[in-house]
């Protein structure tokens, strides 16, 4: 998102390479007129049901914990062996069970 790019750019030279790499990806429109933190921006994209079916890749433990309470959000995490998808949280599993009962 533009908010994430803005945050990376504001972090200065240590993150210049990360910023340049991130600019090469398609940018999702978040709708924020004024930039918010990358974490808040990403949460705003998925918090109301994740209708776009976004996967969120983050090493931010606080953000991972917050996203685990949102149904339908897949969390990607980098580990030394590669990238993993976190298993669904108990809250996500419960929501999936309730949704299957409604159908």
Buried (B, 14 or more C-beta within 10 A) or exposed (E): BBBBBBBBBEEEEEBEEEBEEBEEEEEBEBEBEEBBEBBBBBBBBBBEEBEEEBEBEBEBEEBBEBBBEBBBBBBBBEEEEEEEEBEBBEEBEEBEEEEEEEE
